[in-house]
Amino acid sequence: MKRLLIFGICVLVCWGCEDERQPQKVPVITNLTITEITESAAFCTFTIEPVGATRQAGVLFGTFETFFSDASESSTTRIADGNIWLTLSPLDMDTEYFYKAYITDRHNSFIYSDVGQFRTIPLLMDVSLTTIAASYAAGNYGFTIMSNGSWSISSNQNWCNVQPIAGNGNREITVSVTGNTTGTPRTATLTITAGNKSQQVMVEQGIDNTILDVSKTKLDVSYMPGQHASFNITSNANWTISSNEAWCTVQPTSGNGNGVIAVSVNENTTVKPRTATLTVKAGSKSQQVMVEQGVANSILSVSKTELYVSYMAGQHASFIITSNVAWSITSNAEWCTVLPASGKGNWVIAVSVAANTTGTPRTATLTVTGGGKSQQVMVEQGIDDTTLNVSVSTINAPYIAREHSFIITSNTNWSIGSNQGWCTVQPTSGNVNSFIYVTVSENDTGTPRNATLTVTAGRKSEQVMVIQDNKGANVQ
């Protein structure tokens, strides 16, 4: 029995030694492929045959074919089915790479594949718009970045901002601008940078060219209910009107271009005048119209409804306002002004006019409004109808002292003066027609001499020249 056991053991040992001496098949790398190449990574796949003789599989990759200074490695020990998938990363964009796969057997011997090569995808970056035309008003706009890499955006103007300011891949960008109140168009430059590439988007913001004007800025209306006033809107855009008081309404409340606005009020049953503010808006512009409504017992009267003033410039007339409310005065003619132009209670109003050089009479209308009431004063300015004539234009006087005369013909007050002391006149002023006596002293200067007599009436004037001979000339 013991001999039999020893024999069996020897047989098994001999069989094992025989198995060790059987030749093993060397594993090989097949179907080596690079797939799914992007700008920063790639997949390497290959097959190992036979699987049982392999302990580890991997890939060396780098930008040098010798894999010396920059070689990277991706490896795995999961090789059960012999199909190997390895990720090669990180990689640089648009770069040529070399690679070779390897496996190790049970003796840690390395088996390498041939060297292959591939190139990563280049950086791509573009924008959907290169120019954004922005309104003068604050608002948001957008464009799209199309890229396969990371990017950032910067703006060179504080009034123009973007969100987000950085990202990766494709992305919609929101551009926000503030309202342009500078009065001039302006431009911002958005610079998008990705790696060594850049794109620019110009944001051009215009100005508000809206026209908006109102024909009146103040309306005085009665305390009674109804439509008592209107004003005109001049515009080239859409506009709206709002009132800050429920008792004051307008029609229409919105429109486009020019329009006539009707103002209606409820009855003022209070004991005090009241004011509503109408606000007209178009674009970024606005105008206001004040509506002042009087009370039932408001008082407003003027002492005169007609004033007649001289053709000459100056303050020539006045009238009295009697009132218990605030009032204002407007003139429909630039040549006629008042002081003061507004006030409250009783007041004396001074009326001033410019000289009437038109040759025809003219009329200005002064309108006094307050407490829902109004009064008018007509200012009529005449023309200069002065007549002025002299009977002679020259007096020839001998050198000796003597008196001469001429006649002034006029329909108004006049005055006369001499520019020389040796020649005097009497009288020096008068009204309508008159004889003028001219006295000259003896001329002992040795030369002839002249004097000028100037007659003035209103804006008109006439001159008489007095020419006196020197001593030795013939005496007439």
C-alpha positions as CSV (number, residue, x, y, z in Angstrom):
1,M,0.0,0.0,0.0
2,K,2.8,2.4,0.9
3,R,4.6,1.6,-2.4
4,L,1.4,2.2,-4.3
5,L,1.0,5.7,-2.8
6,I,4.6,6.7,-3.5
7,F,4.1,5.6,-7.1
8,G,1.0,7.9,-7.5
9,I,2.8,10.9,-6.2
10,C,5.7,10.4,-8.6
11,V,3.3,10.1,-11.5
12,L,1.6,13.4,-10.7
13,V,5.0,15.2,-10.3
14,C,6.2,13.9,-13.6
15,W,2.9,15.0,-15.3
16,G,3.3,18.5,-13.8
17,C,6.8,18.8,-15.0
18,E,5.7,17.8,-18.4
19,D,3.0,20.5,-18.4
20,E,5.6,23.1,-17.4
21,R,7.6,22.2,-20.4
22,Q,4.6,22.8,-22.8
23,P,5.2,26.1,-24.9
24,Q,2.9,29.1,-24.1
25,K,1.4,31.3,-26.9
26,V,2.7,34.9,-26.7
27,P,-0.1,37.5,-26.3
28,V,-0.5,40.0,-29.1
29,I,-2.2,43.5,-29.6
30,T,-4.7,43.6,-32.4
31,N,-7.3,46.0,-33.7
32,L,-5.6,49.1,-32.3
33,T,-7.8,52.1,-33.0
34,I,-8.1,55.8,-31.9
35,T,-11.8,57.0,-31.8
36,E,-13.9,59.9,-30.6
37,I,-11.2,62.5,-31.0
38,T,-12.1,65.9,-29.5
39,E,-10.1,69.0,-28.7
40,S,-9.0,67.6,-25.3
41,A,-9.4,63.8,-25.3
42,A,-9.5,60.6,-27.4
43,F,-10.4,56.9,-26.9
44,C,-7.9,54.2,-27.6
45,T,-9.3,50.6,-28.2
46,F,-7.5,47.3,-28.9
47,T,-7.8,43.6,-28.4
48,I,-5.5,41.2,-26.6
49,E,-5.1,37.6,-27.7
50,P,-4.8,35.4,-25.8
51,V,-6.2,37.0,-22.7
52,G,-5.0,34.6,-20.1
53,A,-1.3,35.4,-20.6
54,T,-1.8,39.2,-20.0
55,R,-1.6,40.9,-16.6
56,Q,-1.8,44.6,-17.6
57,A,-2.7,46.7,-20.7
58,G,-2.0,50.4,-21.4
59,V,-1.2,53.2,-23.8
60,L,1.7,55.6,-23.9
61,F,0.9,58.9,-25.7
62,G,2.8,62.2,-26.2
63,T,3.8,64.8,-28.8
64,F,7.2,63.1,-29.4
65,E,7.5,59.8,-31.2
66,T,10.2,58.7,-28.7
67,F,7.8,59.1,-25.8
68,F,10.7,60.5,-23.8
69,S,10.1,63.9,-22.3
70,D,6.3,64.4,-22.4
71,A,4.9,60.8,-22.4
72,S,1.6,60.2,-20.6
73,E,0.1,56.9,-19.8
74,S,-3.4,55.4,-19.5
75,S,-3.6,51.8,-18.3
76,T,-5.9,49.1,-16.8
77,T,-5.8,45.7,-15.3
78,R,-9.3,44.9,-16.3
79,I,-8.7,42.7,-19.2
80,A,-11.0,39.8,-18.6
81,D,-12.5,39.7,-22.1
82,G,-9.5,41.0,-23.9
83,N,-11.2,44.2,-25.2
84,I,-9.5,47.3,-23.9
85,W,-11.0,50.9,-23.8
86,L,-8.7,53.6,-22.5
87,T,-9.2,57.4,-22.4
88,L,-6.3,59.6,-23.5
89,S,-6.5,62.9,-21.7
90,P,-5.8,65.7,-21.1
91,L,-4.9,66.7,-24.6
92,D,-4.2,70.1,-26.2
93,M,-6.3,71.4,-29.1
94,D,-5.1,71.1,-32.6
95,T,-2.0,69.1,-31.7
96,E,-0.3,66.1,-33.3
97,Y,0.0,63.1,-30.8
98,F,1.9,59.8,-31.0
99,Y,0.7,56.7,-29.2
100,K,1.6,53.0,-28.8
101,A,-0.2,50.3,-26.8
102,Y,1.5,47.8,-24.5
103,I,0.7,44.7,-22.5
104,T,2.6,42.8,-19.8
105,D,2.7,39.1,-19.5
106,R,2.9,37.0,-16.3
107,H,6.7,37.5,-16.3
108,N,6.2,41.3,-16.4
109,S,7.6,41.4,-19.8
110,F,6.4,44.4,-22.0
111,I,5.0,43.8,-25.5
112,Y,4.4,47.0,-27.6
113,S,2.3,47.8,-30.6
114,D,3.5,49.9,-33.5
115,V,3.5,53.6,-33.0
116,G,0.4,55.4,-34.3
117,Q,-0.5,59.1,-34.5
118,F,-3.6,61.3,-34.5
119,R,-4.4,65.1,-34.3
120,T,-6.9,66.7,-31.8
121,I,-9.7,68.9,-33.1
122,P,-8.7,72.6,-33.5
123,L,-10.4,75.3,-31.4
124,L,-13.7,76.5,-32.9
125,M,-15.3,79.8,-31.9
126,D,-17.8,82.0,-33.7
127,V,-20.7,84.4,-32.8
128,S,-24.2,84.7,-34.3
129,L,-24.0,88.5,-34.5
130,T,-21.2,91.0,-35.0
131,T,-23.4,94.1,-34.5
132,I,-26.3,94.8,-32.1
133,A,-28.4,97.9,-32.8
134,A,-29.8,98.9,-29.4
135,S,-32.5,101.4,-28.7
136,Y,-31.8,104.5,-26.6
137,A,-33.9,103.0,-23.8
138,A,-32.5,100.5,-21.3
139,G,-33.1,96.9,-22.4
140,N,-31.7,93.4,-23.1
141,Y,-30.4,91.9,-26.3
142,G,-28.8,88.6,-27.1
143,F,-26.4,86.6,-29.3
144,T,-25.0,83.1,-29.4
145,I,-21.4,81.9,-28.9
146,M,-20.6,78.7,-30.8
147,S,-17.4,77.1,-29.5
148,N,-15.9,73.7,-28.6
149,G,-13.8,75.2,-25.8
150,S,-13.8,77.6,-22.9
151,W,-14.3,81.3,-23.5
152,S,-14.7,84.6,-21.7
153,I,-16.3,88.0,-22.6
154,S,-15.4,91.5,-21.7
155,S,-17.0,94.9,-22.4
156,N,-15.2,98.2,-22.8
157,Q,-18.1,100.3,-21.5
158,N,-19.8,100.4,-18.1
159,W,-23.2,101.0,-19.7
160,C,-23.1,97.7,-21.5
161,N,-22.9,94.4,-19.6
162,V,-23.1,90.7,-20.4
163,Q,-24.2,87.5,-18.7
164,P,-22.5,85.1,-18.4
165,I,-19.0,86.5,-18.7
166,A,-17.4,83.1,-19.1
167,G,-18.4,79.6,-20.1
168,N,-17.7,76.5,-22.2
169,G,-19.2,75.3,-25.5
170,N,-22.2,76.9,-27.1
171,R,-24.1,79.5,-25.1
172,E,-26.8,82.2,-25.4
173,I,-25.4,85.6,-24.2
174,T,-27.6,88.3,-22.7
175,V,-26.5,91.9,-23.4
176,S,-27.9,94.6,-21.1
177,V,-27.7,98.3,-21.8
178,T,-28.7,101.3,-19.7
179,G,-30.7,104.2,-21.1
180,N,-28.7,106.6,-23.3
181,T,-29.3,110.1,-21.9
182,T,-26.1,111.6,-23.4
183,G,-27.8,113.1,-26.5
184,T,-25.2,111.4,-28.8
185,P,-25.1,107.8,-30.1
186,R,-22.5,105.5,-28.4
187,T,-20.8,102.2,-29.1
188,A,-19.5,99.4,-26.8
189,T,-17.2,96.6,-27.9
190,L,-17.7,93.1,-26.6
191,T,-14.6,91.0,-26.9
192,I,-15.0,87.2,-26.8
193,T,-11.8,85.2,-26.2
194,A,-11.2,81.5,-26.5
195,G,-7.6,80.3,-26.4
196,N,-5.8,82.2,-29.1
197,K,-9.0,83.2,-30.9
198,S,-11.2,86.2,-30.4
199,Q,-14.3,87.8,-31.9
200,Q,-15.9,91.2,-31.4
201,V,-19.5,92.2,-31.2
202,M,-20.3,95.9,-31.5
203,V,-23.2,97.3,-29.5
204,E,-24.4,100.5,-31.1
205,Q,-26.9,102.5,-29.0
206,G,-28.9,105.3,-30.6
207,I,-30.4,108.5,-29.1
208,D,-34.0,109.5,-28.5
209,N,-35.0,111.6,-31.4
210,T,-38.6,111.9,-30.2
211,I,-40.3,115.3,-30.7
212,L,-42.8,116.3,-28.0
213,D,-44.3,119.7,-27.3
214,V,-47.5,121.1,-25.9
215,S,-49.1,124.4,-26.9
216,K,-49.9,125.4,-23.3
217,T,-48.3,124.7,-20.0
218,K,-51.1,126.2,-17.8
219,L,-54.9,126.1,-18.1
220,D,-57.3,128.1,-15.9
221,V,-60.8,126.5,-15.7
222,S,-64.1,127.4,-14.1
223,Y,-65.3,125.8,-10.9
224,M,-68.2,124.4,-12.8
225,P,-68.2,120.9,-14.3
226,G,-67.6,120.3,-18.0
227,Q,-65.1,120.5,-20.8
228,H,-63.5,124.0,-20.3
229,A,-60.1,123.9,-22.0
230,S,-57.9,122.1,-24.5
231,F,-54.3,122.1,-25.7
232,N,-52.3,120.7,-28.7
233,I,-49.7,118.0,-28.7
234,T,-46.9,118.2,-31.3
235,S,-45.0,114.9,-31.6
236,N,-43.5,112.4,-34.1
237,A,-44.1,109.3,-31.8
238,N,-46.6,107.5,-29.7
239,W,-47.6,109.5,-26.5
240,T,-49.7,109.0,-23.4
241,I,-51.3,111.5,-21.0
242,S,-52.0,110.9,-17.3
243,S,-53.6,113.2,-14.7
244,N,-52.7,113.1,-11.0
245,E,-56.2,114.1,-10.0
246,A,-59.4,112.2,-10.5
247,W,-61.4,115.4,-10.9
248,C,-59.5,116.3,-14.0
249,T,-59.6,114.0,-17.1
250,V,-58.5,114.2,-20.7
251,Q,-59.6,112.8,-24.0
252,P,-57.8,111.0,-25.7
253,T,-55.3,109.6,-23.2
254,S,-53.0,108.3,-25.9
255,G,-52.2,108.8,-29.5
256,N,-49.5,109.1,-32.2
257,G,-48.2,112.3,-33.8
258,N,-50.0,115.6,-33.4
259,G,-53.3,115.8,-31.5
260,V,-55.8,118.0,-29.8
261,I,-56.5,117.2,-26.1
262,A,-59.8,118.1,-24.4
263,V,-59.7,118.7,-20.7
264,S,-62.7,118.1,-18.5
265,V,-63.2,118.8,-14.8
266,N,-65.7,118.0,-12.1
267,E,-67.3,120.8,-10.1
268,N,-65.0,122.3,-7.5
269,T,-67.2,122.2,-4.3
270,T,-64.3,123.0,-2.0
271,V,-63.6,126.5,-0.7
272,K,-60.1,126.7,-2.2
273,P,-58.8,126.6,-5.8
274,R,-57.1,123.3,-6.8
275,T,-54.5,122.2,-9.3
276,A,-54.1,119.1,-11.4
277,T,-50.9,118.1,-13.3
278,L,-51.3,116.5,-16.7
279,T,-48.1,114.6,-17.7
280,V,-47.5,113.9,-21.4
281,K,-44.9,111.3,-22.2
282,A,-43.3,110.2,-25.5
283,G,-40.2,108.0,-25.5
284,S,-37.9,109.4,-22.8
285,K,-39.4,112.9,-23.0
286,S,-42.2,114.4,-21.1
287,Q,-44.2,117.7,-20.8
288,Q,-46.5,118.9,-18.1
289,V,-49.7,121.0,-18.3
290,M,-51.0,122.6,-15.0
291,V,-54.8,122.8,-14.7
292,E,-55.9,125.3,-12.1
293,Q,-59.6,125.3,-11.2
294,G,-61.1,128.2,-9.3
295,V,-63.8,128.3,-6.7
296,A,-67.4,129.6,-7.0
297,N,-66.5,132.9,-5.2
298,S,-63.3,133.6,-6.9
299,I,-62.8,137.3,-7.8
300,L,-60.8,138.5,-10.8
301,S,-61.3,141.9,-12.4
302,V,-59.3,144.6,-14.2
303,S,-59.7,148.4,-13.9
304,K,-59.3,149.0,-17.6
305,T,-60.1,146.9,-20.7
306,E,-58.5,149.3,-23.2
307,L,-55.2,151.2,-23.1
308,Y,-54.0,153.7,-25.6
309,V,-50.2,154.2,-25.7
310,S,-47.7,156.4,-27.6
311,Y,-45.8,155.2,-30.5
312,M,-42.6,155.8,-28.5
313,A,-40.9,153.0,-26.5
314,G,-41.3,153.0,-22.7
315,Q,-43.7,152.4,-19.8
316,H,-46.8,154.3,-20.9
317,A,-49.8,152.8,-19.2
318,S,-51.0,150.7,-16.2
319,F,-54.1,149.0,-14.9
320,I,-55.2,147.4,-11.6
321,I,-56.0,143.7,-11.0
322,T,-58.5,143.1,-8.2
323,S,-58.5,139.4,-7.1
324,N,-58.7,137.0,-4.2
325,V,-56.8,134.2,-6.1
326,A,-53.5,133.7,-7.8
327,W,-53.4,135.1,-11.3
328,S,-51.0,135.3,-14.3
329,I,-50.8,137.6,-17.4
330,T,-49.9,136.7,-20.9
331,S,-49.3,139.0,-23.9
332,N,-49.9,137.9,-27.5
333,A,-47.4,140.4,-28.8
334,E,-43.7,140.5,-28.1
335,W,-43.6,144.4,-28.3
336,C,-46.0,144.6,-25.3
337,T,-44.8,143.4,-21.9
338,V,-46.1,143.6,-18.3
339,L,-44.7,143.7,-14.9
340,P,-45.4,141.7,-12.8
341,A,-46.5,138.8,-15.0
342,S,-48.0,136.9,-12.1
343,G,-49.1,137.4,-8.5
344,K,-51.9,137.0,-6.0
345,G,-54.5,139.4,-4.8
346,N,-54.7,143.1,-5.8
347,W,-51.9,144.5,-7.9
348,V,-50.9,147.5,-10.2
349,I,-49.7,146.3,-13.5
350,A,-47.2,148.4,-15.5
351,V,-47.4,148.1,-19.3
352,S,-44.3,148.7,-21.4
353,V,-44.1,148.9,-25.2
354,A,-41.4,149.0,-27.9
355,A,-41.3,151.9,-30.3
356,N,-43.8,151.5,-33.2
357,T,-41.8,151.9,-36.4
358,T,-44.2,150.0,-38.6
359,G,-46.0,153.0,-39.9
360,T,-49.4,151.6,-38.9
361,P,-51.2,151.4,-35.5
362,R,-51.1,148.0,-33.7
363,T,-52.9,146.1,-31.0
364,A,-51.8,143.6,-28.3
365,T,-54.1,141.5,-26.1
366,L,-53.2,141.0,-22.4
367,T,-55.0,138.0,-20.9
368,V,-55.3,137.8,-17.2
369,T,-56.3,134.3,-15.8
370,G,-56.9,133.1,-12.3
371,G,-59.4,131.1,-10.2
372,G,-61.0,129.7,-13.4
373,K,-61.7,133.2,-14.7
374,S,-60.1,135.4,-17.2
375,Q,-60.1,139.0,-18.3
376,Q,-58.6,140.8,-21.3
377,V,-57.0,144.2,-21.7
378,M,-56.5,145.6,-25.2
379,V,-53.3,147.7,-25.7
380,E,-53.5,150.0,-28.8
381,Q,-50.3,151.7,-29.9
382,G,-50.4,154.6,-32.4
383,I,-47.9,155.8,-34.9
384,D,-45.8,158.9,-35.1
385,D,-48.0,161.5,-37.0
386,T,-45.9,164.5,-36.1
387,T,-45.5,167.3,-38.7
388,L,-42.4,169.5,-38.6
389,N,-41.2,172.0,-41.2
390,V,-38.8,175.0,-41.2
391,S,-39.2,177.9,-43.6
392,V,-35.5,178.1,-44.5
393,S,-32.7,175.6,-44.6
394,T,-29.9,178.2,-44.7
395,I,-29.3,181.6,-43.3
396,N,-26.4,183.7,-44.8
397,A,-25.3,186.2,-42.2
398,P,-22.8,189.1,-42.6
399,Y,-19.8,189.3,-40.2
400,I,-21.6,192.0,-38.1
401,A,-23.9,191.2,-35.2
402,R,-27.5,190.9,-36.4
403,E,-30.8,189.2,-35.8
404,H,-32.4,186.9,-38.4
405,S,-35.6,184.8,-38.3
406,F,-37.5,181.8,-39.8
407,I,-40.7,180.0,-39.1
408,I,-41.4,176.5,-37.6
409,T,-44.6,174.8,-38.7
410,S,-45.6,171.8,-36.5
411,N,-48.6,170.1,-34.9
412,T,-46.9,169.2,-31.6
413,N,-44.3,170.3,-29.1
414,W,-40.9,171.1,-30.5
415,S,-37.5,172.3,-29.3
416,I,-34.5,174.0,-31.0
417,G,-30.9,174.2,-30.1
418,S,-27.6,175.7,-31.6
419,N,-24.3,174.0,-31.6
420,Q,-22.4,177.3,-31.4
421,G,-22.3,179.9,-28.6
422,W,-22.0,182.8,-31.1
423,C,-25.4,181.8,-32.6
424,T,-28.5,181.8,-30.3
425,V,-32.2,181.4,-30.8
426,Q,-35.4,182.5,-29.2
427,P,-37.7,180.8,-28.2
428,T,-35.9,177.5,-27.6
429,S,-39.1,175.5,-27.4
430,G,-42.8,175.8,-28.2
431,N,-46.0,174.2,-29.5
432,V,-47.3,174.2,-33.1
433,N,-46.3,177.1,-35.4
434,S,-43.9,179.8,-34.3
435,F,-41.4,182.5,-35.4
436,I,-37.8,181.8,-34.4
437,Y,-35.3,184.7,-33.9
438,V,-31.7,183.9,-34.6
439,T,-29.0,186.3,-33.1
440,V,-25.4,186.1,-34.3
441,S,-22.5,188.0,-32.7
442,E,-19.8,189.8,-34.8
443,N,-17.4,187.5,-36.6
444,D,-13.9,188.9,-35.8
445,T,-12.1,185.5,-36.3
446,G,-10.9,186.4,-39.8
447,T,-12.6,183.4,-41.4
448,P,-16.2,182.4,-42.2
449,R,-18.0,180.2,-39.7
450,N,-21.0,177.9,-39.5
451,A,-23.6,177.0,-36.9
452,T,-26.2,174.3,-37.0
453,L,-29.7,174.8,-35.6
454,T,-31.5,171.6,-34.8
455,V,-35.3,171.5,-34.4
456,T,-36.8,168.3,-32.9
457,A,-40.5,167.2,-32.5
458,G,-41.2,163.6,-31.6
459,R,-39.0,161.4,-33.7
460,K,-38.6,164.0,-36.4
461,S,-36.0,166.7,-36.7
462,E,-35.0,169.5,-39.1
463,Q,-31.8,171.6,-39.4
464,V,-31.0,175.2,-40.4
465,M,-27.5,176.1,-41.3
466,V,-26.2,179.6,-40.3
467,I,-23.3,180.7,-42.4
468,Q,-21.5,183.9,-41.2
469,D,-19.0,185.8,-43.4
470,N,-15.7,187.0,-42.0
471,K,-14.9,190.7,-41.4
472,G,-14.1,192.5,-44.7
473,A,-16.8,190.7,-46.7
474,N,-19.6,192.8,-48.2
475,V,-22.4,193.6,-45.8
476,Q,-25.8,193.1,-47.3
